[in-house]
Amino acid sequence: MLKKKNDYSVIVYFEDGTSPKKWMFVHKLNGFKMFLNKEHPTWQYMNVYNRRTRAFMRQFKRDSFIPPFIQE
């Protein structure tokens, strides 16, 4: 079985009307949330996609619990 590594791409939306930003290679979602809280504190929600198939997986809001991986 292949390791789960950089399985997600994420589009992040901001409260202040800034254009959304996209990250293509995201490994652990909870670590990515910590990065966003520190570097982009005005983020509002993020849409998570399967990087390989580009299928939408889930949306997370800033104040919600975000697991490291999404169970498929």
N, C-alpha and C positions, 0 to 999 in steps of 0.2 A: 504494500500500500504506500502511495506517495505521501510525503509529509504535507500537512496543510501549511503553506507558506505564501504570504501575499495573495490570499484568495479574494480579496475585496477591492473594489474601487468605490470611492465615496464622493458624493457631492454635498458640500456644506453650504447652508444658507444662513445669512446674517440678519440681525435685527435692524441694523442701521441703513439698510438698503444697498449695501455694498454688493457688487456682483458675486454670484456663487463661485466657489472655488472647488476644483476637482483634484483628488489624489488617486492615482492609479494603482499603487502597490501598497495596500494596507494589510498588516498581519493581524494583530490583536486589536479588536475594536475598543476595549476598555482602555488600553494604553493610548490609542488614538484620541479618545475623549480627553484624557489628561493633557495631551499635547494641545488640543484645541482650547481647553480651559486656560492654559498658560499663554499660548501664543496668539490666540484669536478669541479673546473673552466675550466678544459680541455675537458669537455663533448662536443660532436659534434651534436648528434641527439639521439632521443629516439623513440622506438617502443612501442606503447601502446596496450595492450591486455585486453579483458574482462577476469577478474580473474576466473570467474565461468565456462565459456565455453571454455576459452583459444583461442577464436577467435581474429584474428588481427583486430584492430580498425583503428589506424591511426599512422602516423609518424610525429614527430615534430622536426624541426631543432632548434638549439640554439637561433637564432635571430628571430624566428617567434613568433607570438602571440599564446599563449596557454590558452584556456578557462579553467575554473575550472572543467567542466564536458563536455563530448562529447555527443551531442544530437544523439540519435539512431533513 
